[in-house]
Amino acid sequence: MSLILLGLGLVLVIEGLVFALAPSRLDDLVAMMAAMSRDQRRLLGLVALAAGVVLVWLSGAGR
């Protein structure tokens, strides 16, 4: 349970940094995402998911 809270906390810290330090770049990112096709967004999501799984596996979480 503590690892889940740690992971959630780290995600919120990183998301908060993006909103606090580069809000105008976030507008550009949203516009870029809107210009992508649904299949491109799905592929991007799957790549991000796979990268996250690999990073969790490499971290040795759960050992």
PyMOL Python script that loads the backbone (N, CA, C, O; Angstrom):
from pymol import cmd

cmd.read_pdbstr("""\
ATOM      1  N   MET A   1       0.820  -1.198   0.000  1.00  0.00           N
ATOM      2  CA  MET A   1       0.000   0.000   0.000  1.00  0.00           C
ATOM      3  C   MET A   1       0.864   1.262   0.000  1.00  0.00           C
ATOM      4  O   MET A   1       0.529   2.257  -0.644  1.00  0.00           O
ATOM      5  N   SER A   2       1.974   1.207   0.727  1.00  0.00           N
ATOM      6  CA  SER A   2       2.835   2.388   0.785  1.00  0.00           C
ATOM      7  C   SER A   2       3.485   2.664  -0.570  1.00  0.00           C
ATOM      8  O   SER A   2       3.741   3.819  -0.909  1.00  0.00           O
ATOM      9  N   LEU A   3       3.755   1.607  -1.348  1.00  0.00           N
ATOM     10  CA  LEU A   3       4.320   1.824  -2.680  1.00  0.00           C
ATOM     11  C   LEU A   3       3.314   2.494  -3.614  1.00  0.00           C
ATOM     12  O   LEU A   3       3.685   3.309  -4.459  1.00  0.00           O
ATOM     13  N   ILE A   4       2.058   2.146  -3.456  1.00  0.00           N
ATOM     14  CA  ILE A   4       1.019   2.776  -4.268  1.00  0.00           C
ATOM     15  C   ILE A   4       0.928   4.257  -3.930  1.00  0.00           C
ATOM     16  O   ILE A   4       0.832   5.094  -4.827  1.00  0.00           O
ATOM     17  N   LEU A   5       0.958   4.585  -2.649  1.00  0.00           N
ATOM     18  CA  LEU A   5       0.914   5.986  -2.240  1.00  0.00           C
ATOM     19  C   LEU A   5       2.157   6.733  -2.703  1.00  0.00           C
ATOM     20  O   LEU A   5       2.070   7.889  -3.117  1.00  0.00           O
ATOM     21  N   LEU A   6       3.306   6.084  -2.636  1.00  0.00           N
ATOM     22  CA  LEU A   6       4.544   6.696  -3.118  1.00  0.00           C
ATOM     23  C   LEU A   6       4.440   6.995  -4.612  1.00  0.00           C
ATOM     24  O   LEU A   6       4.766   8.098  -5.051  1.00  0.00           O
ATOM     25  N   GLY A   7       3.991   6.023  -5.385  1.00  0.00           N
ATOM     26  CA  GLY A   7       3.846   6.212  -6.826  1.00  0.00           C
ATOM     27  C   GLY A   7       2.859   7.320  -7.157  1.00  0.00           C
ATOM     28  O   GLY A   7       3.127   8.156  -8.018  1.00  0.00           O
ATOM     29  N   LEU A   8       1.731   7.329  -6.484  1.00  0.00           N
ATOM     30  CA  LEU A   8       0.728   8.362  -6.717  1.00  0.00           C
ATOM     31  C   LEU A   8       1.282   9.732  -6.345  1.00  0.00           C
ATOM     32  O   LEU A   8       1.061  10.709  -7.060  1.00  0.00           O
ATOM     33  N   GLY A   9       1.997   9.805  -5.236  1.00  0.00           N
ATOM     34  CA  GLY A   9       2.596  11.070  -4.823  1.00  0.00           C
ATOM     35  C   GLY A   9       3.606  11.581  -5.830  1.00  0.00           C
ATOM     36  O   GLY A   9       3.639  12.776  -6.122  1.00  0.00           O
ATOM     37  N   LEU A  10       4.432  10.692  -6.365  1.00  0.00           N
ATOM     38  CA  LEU A  10       5.425  11.102  -7.355  1.00  0.00           C
ATOM     39  C   LEU A  10       4.769  11.598  -8.639  1.00  0.00           C
ATOM     40  O   LEU A  10       5.230  12.569  -9.239  1.00  0.00           O
ATOM     41  N   VAL A  11       3.700  10.938  -9.058  1.00  0.00           N
ATOM     42  CA  VAL A  11       2.969  11.385 -10.247  1.00  0.00           C
ATOM     43  C   VAL A  11       2.404  12.787 -10.015  1.00  0.00           C
ATOM     44  O   VAL A  11       2.489  13.647 -10.891  1.00  0.00           O
ATOM     45  N   LEU A  12       1.829  13.010  -8.840  1.00  0.00           N
ATOM     46  CA  LEU A  12       1.256  14.326  -8.547  1.00  0.00           C
ATOM     47  C   LEU A  12       2.328  15.411  -8.476  1.00  0.00           C
ATOM     48  O   LEU A  12       2.090  16.542  -8.900  1.00  0.00           O
ATOM     49  N   VAL A  13       3.498  15.081  -7.947  1.00  0.00           N
ATOM     50  CA  VAL A  13       4.599  16.050  -7.902  1.00  0.00           C
ATOM     51  C   VAL A  13       5.017  16.437  -9.318  1.00  0.00           C
ATOM     52  O   VAL A  13       5.180  17.620  -9.618  1.00  0.00           O
ATOM     53  N   ILE A  14       5.190  15.450 -10.180  1.00  0.00           N
ATOM     54  CA  ILE A  14       5.617  15.731 -11.554  1.00  0.00           C
ATOM     55  C   ILE A  14       4.543  16.509 -12.300  1.00  0.00           C
ATOM     56  O   ILE A  14       4.854  17.472 -13.001  1.00  0.00           O
ATOM     57  N   GLU A  15       3.291  16.110 -12.162  1.00  0.00           N
ATOM     58  CA  GLU A  15       2.193  16.837 -12.817  1.00  0.00           C
ATOM     59  C   GLU A  15       2.120  18.264 -12.295  1.00  0.00           C
ATOM     60  O   GLU A  15       1.918  19.199 -13.070  1.00  0.00           O
ATOM     61  N   GLY A  16       2.280  18.438 -11.000  1.00  0.00           N
ATOM     62  CA  GLY A  16       2.240  19.772 -10.415  1.00  0.00           C
ATOM     63  C   GLY A  16       3.359  20.655 -10.936  1.00  0.00           C
ATOM     64  O   GLY A  16       3.156  21.848 -11.160  1.00  0.00           O
ATOM     65  N   LEU A  17       4.541  20.078 -11.132  1.00  0.00           N
ATOM     66  CA  LEU A  17       5.660  20.843 -11.672  1.00  0.00           C
ATOM     67  C   LEU A  17       5.363  21.344 -13.080  1.00  0.00           C
ATOM     68  O   LEU A  17       5.699  22.476 -13.427  1.00  0.00           O
ATOM     69  N   VAL A  18       4.739  20.503 -13.881  1.00  0.00           N
ATOM     70  CA  VAL A  18       4.397  20.919 -15.249  1.00  0.00           C
ATOM     71  C   VAL A  18       3.429  22.085 -15.216  1.00  0.00           C
ATOM     72  O   VAL A  18       3.616  23.065 -15.938  1.00  0.00           O
ATOM     73  N   PHE A  19       2.401  21.996 -14.391  1.00  0.00           N
ATOM     74  CA  PHE A  19       1.423  23.073 -14.303  1.00  0.00           C
ATOM     75  C   PHE A  19       2.032  24.346 -13.719  1.00  0.00           C
ATOM     76  O   PHE A  19       1.679  25.447 -14.141  1.00  0.00           O
ATOM     77  N   ALA A  20       2.938  24.209 -12.756  1.00  0.00           N
ATOM     78  CA  ALA A  20       3.508  25.381 -12.087  1.00  0.00           C
ATOM     79  C   ALA A  20       4.594  26.057 -12.909  1.00  0.00           C
ATOM     80  O   ALA A  20       4.675  27.285 -12.930  1.00  0.00           O
ATOM     81  N   LEU A  21       5.429  25.278 -13.583  1.00  0.00           N
ATOM     82  CA  LEU A  21       6.599  25.843 -14.238  1.00  0.00           C
ATOM     83  C   LEU A  21       6.408  26.157 -15.723  1.00  0.00           C
ATOM     84  O   LEU A  21       7.104  27.015 -16.265  1.00  0.00           O
ATOM     85  N   ALA A  22       5.480  25.476 -16.380  1.00  0.00           N
ATOM     86  CA  ALA A  22       5.337  25.686 -17.824  1.00  0.00           C
ATOM     87  C   ALA A  22       3.878  25.613 -18.268  1.00  0.00           C
ATOM     88  O   ALA A  22       3.531  24.774 -19.099  1.00  0.00           O
ATOM     89  N   PRO A  23       3.020  26.479 -17.727  1.00  0.00           N
ATOM     90  CA  PRO A  23       1.605  26.396 -18.112  1.00  0.00           C
ATOM     91  C   PRO A  23       1.351  26.709 -19.581  1.00  0.00           C
ATOM     92  O   PRO A  23       0.421  26.157 -20.169  1.00  0.00           O
ATOM     93  N   SER A  24       2.150  27.576 -20.185  1.00  0.00           N
ATOM     94  CA  SER A  24       1.931  27.892 -21.604  1.00  0.00           C
ATOM     95  C   SER A  24       2.331  26.718 -22.492  1.00  0.00           C
ATOM     96  O   SER A  24       1.707  26.481 -23.526  1.00  0.00           O
ATOM     97  N   ARG A  25       3.362  25.986 -22.096  1.00  0.00           N
ATOM     98  CA  ARG A  25       3.763  24.794 -22.861  1.00  0.00           C
ATOM     99  C   ARG A  25       2.674  23.728 -22.774  1.00  0.00           C
ATOM    100  O   ARG A  25       2.507  22.938 -23.703  1.00  0.00           O
ATOM    101  N   LEU A  26       1.942  23.698 -21.680  1.00  0.00           N
ATOM    102  CA  LEU A  26       0.849  22.746 -21.534  1.00  0.00           C
ATOM    103  C   LEU A  26      -0.242  23.026 -22.558  1.00  0.00           C
ATOM    104  O   LEU A  26      -0.842  22.097 -23.098  1.00  0.00           O
ATOM    105  N   ASP A  27      -0.501  24.310 -22.829  1.00  0.00           N
ATOM    106  CA  ASP A  27      -1.476  24.668 -23.868  1.00  0.00           C
ATOM    107  C   ASP A  27      -1.024  24.143 -25.228  1.00  0.00           C
ATOM    108  O   ASP A  27      -1.836  23.638 -26.004  1.00  0.00           O
ATOM    109  N   ASP A  28       0.278  24.265 -25.516  1.00  0.00           N
ATOM    110  CA  ASP A  28       0.818  23.754 -26.779  1.00  0.00           C
ATOM    111  C   ASP A  28       0.675  22.239 -26.862  1.00  0.00           C
ATOM    112  O   ASP A  28       0.360  21.689 -27.917  1.00  0.00           O
ATOM    113  N   LEU A  29       0.911  21.577 -25.738  1.00  0.00           N
ATOM    114  CA  LEU A  29       0.805  20.120 -25.709  1.00  0.00           C
ATOM    115  C   LEU A  29      -0.627  19.662 -25.962  1.00  0.00           C
ATOM    116  O   LEU A  29      -0.861  18.703 -26.697  1.00  0.00           O
ATOM    117  N   VAL A  30      -1.574  20.348 -25.352  1.00  0.00           N
ATOM    118  CA  VAL A  30      -2.992  20.000 -25.555  1.00  0.00           C
ATOM    119  C   VAL A  30      -3.380  20.204 -27.019  1.00  0.00           C
ATOM    120  O   VAL A  30      -4.097  19.382 -27.590  1.00  0.00           O
ATOM    121  N   ALA A  31      -2.911  21.290 -27.627  1.00  0.00           N
ATOM    122  CA  ALA A  31      -3.213  21.538 -29.037  1.00  0.00           C
ATOM    123  C   ALA A  31      -2.590  20.462 -29.923  1.00  0.00           C
ATOM    124  O   ALA A  31      -3.208  20.016 -30.890  1.00  0.00           O
ATOM    125  N   MET A  32      -1.370  20.045 -29.595  1.00  0.00           N
ATOM    126  CA  MET A  32      -0.704  18.999 -30.371  1.00  0.00           C
ATOM    127  C   MET A  32      -1.458  17.670 -30.244  1.00  0.00           C
ATOM    128  O   MET A  32      -1.623  16.944 -31.225  1.00  0.00           O
ATOM    129  N   MET A  33      -1.911  17.361 -29.026  1.00  0.00           N
ATOM    130  CA  MET A  33      -2.657  16.124 -28.823  1.00  0.00           C
ATOM    131  C   MET A  33      -3.983  16.146 -29.585  1.00  0.00           C
ATOM    132  O   MET A  33      -4.415  15.124 -30.116  1.00  0.00           O
ATOM    133  N   ALA A  34      -4.621  17.306 -29.635  1.00  0.00           N
ATOM    134  CA  ALA A  34      -5.890  17.427 -30.349  1.00  0.00           C
ATOM    135  C   ALA A  34      -5.702  17.229 -31.847  1.00  0.00           C
ATOM    136  O   ALA A  34      -6.612  16.766 -32.535  1.00  0.00           O
ATOM    137  N   ALA A  35      -4.519  17.580 -32.354  1.00  0.00           N
ATOM    138  CA  ALA A  35      -4.248  17.431 -33.785  1.00  0.00           C
ATOM    139  C   ALA A  35      -3.916  15.989 -34.165  1.00  0.00           C
ATOM    140  O   ALA A  35      -3.939  15.644 -35.346  1.00  0.00           O
ATOM    141  N   MET A  36      -3.608  15.149 -33.186  1.00  0.00           N
ATOM    142  CA  MET A  36      -3.259  13.750 -33.470  1.00  0.00           C
ATOM    143  C   MET A  36      -4.526  12.935 -33.713  1.00  0.00           C
ATOM    144  O   MET A  36      -5.601  13.262 -33.210  1.00  0.00           O
ATOM    145  N   SER A  37      -4.376  11.881 -34.486  1.00  0.00           N
ATOM    146  CA  SER A  37      -5.512  10.987 -34.701  1.00  0.00           C
ATOM    147  C   SER A  37      -5.725  10.124 -33.455  1.00  0.00           C
ATOM    148  O   SER A  37      -4.851  10.025 -32.594  1.00  0.00           O
ATOM    149  N   ARG A  38      -6.883   9.516 -33.381  1.00  0.00           N
ATOM    150  CA  ARG A  38      -7.210   8.659 -32.236  1.00  0.00           C
ATOM    151  C   ARG A  38      -6.219   7.502 -32.142  1.00  0.00           C
ATOM    152  O   ARG A  38      -5.801   7.132 -31.044  1.00  0.00           O
ATOM    153  N   ASP A  39      -5.841   6.929 -33.284  1.00  0.00           N
ATOM    154  CA  ASP A  39      -4.899   5.809 -33.277  1.00  0.00           C
ATOM    155  C   ASP A  39      -3.511   6.249 -32.799  1.00  0.00           C
ATOM    156  O   ASP A  39      -2.832   5.499 -32.097  1.00  0.00           O
ATOM    157  N   GLN A  40      -3.089   7.460 -33.175  1.00  0.00           N
ATOM    158  CA  GLN A  40      -1.795   7.963 -32.711  1.00  0.00           C
ATOM    159  C   GLN A  40      -1.808   8.180 -31.198  1.00  0.00           C
ATOM    160  O   GLN A  40      -0.832   7.867 -30.516  1.00  0.00           O
ATOM    161  N   ARG A  41      -2.912   8.713 -30.673  1.00  0.00           N
ATOM    162  CA  ARG A  41      -3.017   8.902 -29.220  1.00  0.00           C
ATOM    163  C   ARG A  41      -3.033   7.570 -28.498  1.00  0.00           C
ATOM    164  O   ARG A  41      -2.434   7.426 -27.432  1.00  0.00           O
ATOM    165  N   ARG A  42      -3.721   6.592 -29.077  1.00  0.00           N
ATOM    166  CA  ARG A  42      -3.763   5.263 -28.467  1.00  0.00           C
ATOM    167  C   ARG A  42      -2.368   4.650 -28.441  1.00  0.00           C
ATOM    168  O   ARG A  42      -1.963   4.081 -27.427  1.00  0.00           O
ATOM    169  N   LEU A  43      -1.629   4.759 -29.545  1.00  0.00           N
ATOM    170  CA  LEU A  43      -0.275   4.227 -29.598  1.00  0.00           C
ATOM    171  C   LEU A  43       0.629   4.928 -28.590  1.00  0.00           C
ATOM    172  O   LEU A  43       1.426   4.279 -27.913  1.00  0.00           O
ATOM    173  N   LEU A  44       0.508   6.244 -28.489  1.00  0.00           N
ATOM    174  CA  LEU A  44       1.291   7.000 -27.509  1.00  0.00           C
ATOM    175  C   LEU A  44       0.975   6.529 -26.090  1.00  0.00           C
ATOM    176  O   LEU A  44       1.880   6.380 -25.269  1.00  0.00           O
ATOM    177  N   GLY A  45      -0.288   6.297 -25.806  1.00  0.00           N
ATOM    178  CA  GLY A  45      -0.683   5.795 -24.490  1.00  0.00           C
ATOM    179  C   GLY A  45      -0.124   4.412 -24.206  1.00  0.00           C
ATOM    180  O   GLY A  45       0.320   4.138 -23.091  1.00  0.00           O
ATOM    181  N   LEU A  46      -0.141   3.538 -25.204  1.00  0.00           N
ATOM    182  CA  LEU A  46       0.396   2.191 -25.018  1.00  0.00           C
ATOM    183  C   LEU A  46       1.908   2.211 -24.808  1.00  0.00           C
ATOM    184  O   LEU A  46       2.439   1.445 -24.004  1.00  0.00           O
ATOM    185  N   VAL A  47       2.599   3.091 -25.535  1.00  0.00           N
ATOM    186  CA  VAL A  47       4.054   3.225 -25.351  1.00  0.00           C
ATOM    187  C   VAL A  47       4.358   3.744 -23.948  1.00  0.00           C
ATOM    188  O   VAL A  47       5.273   3.248 -23.290  1.00  0.00           O
ATOM    189  N   ALA A  48       3.597   4.741 -23.485  1.00  0.00           N
ATOM    190  CA  ALA A  48       3.797   5.271 -22.135  1.00  0.00           C
ATOM    191  C   ALA A  48       3.508   4.200 -21.089  1.00  0.00           C
ATOM    192  O   ALA A  48       4.231   4.090 -20.099  1.00  0.00           O
ATOM    193  N   LEU A  49       2.467   3.418 -21.301  1.00  0.00           N
ATOM    194  CA  LEU A  49       2.138   2.325 -20.388  1.00  0.00           C
ATOM    195  C   LEU A  49       3.260   1.313 -20.326  1.00  0.00           C
ATOM    196  O   LEU A  49       3.659   0.896 -19.238  1.00  0.00           O
ATOM    197  N   ALA A  50       3.776   0.910 -21.479  1.00  0.00           N
ATOM    198  CA  ALA A  50       4.870  -0.063 -21.522  1.00  0.00           C
ATOM    199  C   ALA A  50       6.123   0.489 -20.847  1.00  0.00           C
ATOM    200  O   ALA A  50       6.803  -0.227 -20.112  1.00  0.00           O
ATOM    201  N   ALA A  51       6.428   1.764 -21.098  1.00  0.00           N
ATOM    202  CA  ALA A  51       7.605   2.370 -20.456  1.00  0.00           C
ATOM    203  C   ALA A  51       7.430   2.407 -18.945  1.00  0.00           C
ATOM    204  O   ALA A  51       8.382   2.159 -18.206  1.00  0.00           O
ATOM    205  N   GLY A  52       6.239   2.711 -18.484  1.00  0.00           N
ATOM    206  CA  GLY A  52       5.973   2.713 -17.044  1.00  0.00           C
ATOM    207  C   GLY A  52       6.131   1.340 -16.424  1.00  0.00           C
ATOM    208  O   GLY A  52       6.699   1.206 -15.340  1.00  0.00           O
ATOM    209  N   VAL A  53       5.633   0.327 -17.100  1.00  0.00           N
ATOM    210  CA  VAL A  53       5.769  -1.044 -16.590  1.00  0.00           C
ATOM    211  C   VAL A  53       7.243  -1.435 -16.516  1.00  0.00           C
ATOM    212  O   VAL A  53       7.679  -2.049 -15.542  1.00  0.00           O
ATOM    213  N   VAL A  54       7.999  -1.083 -17.538  1.00  0.00           N
ATOM    214  CA  VAL A  54       9.434  -1.406 -17.544  1.00  0.00           C
ATOM    215  C   VAL A  54      10.149  -0.680 -16.398  1.00  0.00           C
ATOM    216  O   VAL A  54      10.984  -1.273 -15.716  1.00  0.00           O
ATOM    217  N   LEU A  55       9.827   0.586 -16.185  1.00  0.00           N
ATOM    218  CA  LEU A  55      10.467   1.331 -15.100  1.00  0.00           C
ATOM    219  C   LEU A  55      10.112   0.753 -13.731  1.00  0.00           C
ATOM    220  O   LEU A  55      10.977   0.665 -12.859  1.00  0.00           O
ATOM    221  N   VAL A  56       8.865   0.362 -13.531  1.00  0.00           N
ATOM    222  CA  VAL A  56       8.482  -0.266 -12.266  1.00  0.00           C
ATOM    223  C   VAL A  56       9.208  -1.592 -12.089  1.00  0.00           C
ATOM    224  O   VAL A  56       9.668  -1.916 -10.995  1.00  0.00           O
ATOM    225  N   TRP A  57       9.305  -2.350 -13.166  1.00  0.00           N
ATOM    226  CA  TRP A  57      10.006  -3.640 -13.097  1.00  0.00           C
ATOM    227  C   TRP A  57      11.492  -3.434 -12.771  1.00  0.00           C
ATOM    228  O   TRP A  57      12.061  -4.153 -11.950  1.00  0.00           O
ATOM    229  N   LEU A  58      12.107  -2.444 -13.426  1.00  0.00           N
ATOM    230  CA  LEU A  58      13.532  -2.181 -13.177  1.00  0.00           C
ATOM    231  C   LEU A  58      13.783  -1.652 -11.773  1.00  0.00           C
ATOM    232  O   LEU A  58      14.862  -1.862 -11.218  1.00  0.00           O
ATOM    233  N   SER A  59      12.808  -0.974 -11.196  1.00  0.00           N
ATOM    234  CA  SER A  59      12.984  -0.423  -9.855  1.00  0.00           C
ATOM    235  C   SER A  59      13.013  -1.526  -8.806  1.00  0.00           C
ATOM    236  O   SER A  59      13.472  -1.312  -7.684  1.00  0.00           O
ATOM    237  N   GLY A  60      12.528  -2.690  -9.167  1.00  0.00           N
ATOM    238  CA  GLY A  60      12.513  -3.798  -8.207  1.00  0.00           C
ATOM    239  C   GLY A  60      11.381  -3.692  -7.206  1.00  0.00           C
ATOM    240  O   GLY A  60      11.434  -4.319  -6.148  1.00  0.00           O
ATOM    241  N   ALA A  61      10.360  -2.913  -7.518  1.00  0.00           N
ATOM    242  CA  ALA A  61       9.219  -2.777  -6.617  1.00  0.00           C
ATOM    243  C   ALA A  61       8.563  -4.133  -6.407  1.00  0.00           C
ATOM    244  O   ALA A  61       8.361  -4.898  -7.350  1.00  0.00           O
ATOM    245  N   GLY A  62       8.244  -4.408  -5.179  1.00  0.00           N
ATOM    246  CA  GLY A  62       7.594  -5.666  -4.856  1.00  0.00           C
ATOM    247  C   GLY A  62       8.541  -6.756  -4.421  1.00  0.00           C
ATOM    248  O   GLY A  62       8.106  -7.864  -4.109  1.00  0.00           O
ATOM    249  N   ARG A  63       9.835  -6.466  -4.392  1.00  0.00           N
ATOM    250  CA  ARG A  63      10.785  -7.485  -3.922  1.00  0.00           C
ATOM    251  C   ARG A  63      10.870  -7.498  -2.439  1.00  0.00           C
ATOM    252  O   ARG A  63      11.619  -8.292  -1.871  1.00  0.00           O
TER     253      ARG A  63
END
""", "prot")
cmd.dss("prot")
cmd.show_as("cartoon", "prot")
cmd.util.cbc("prot")
cmd.orient("prot")
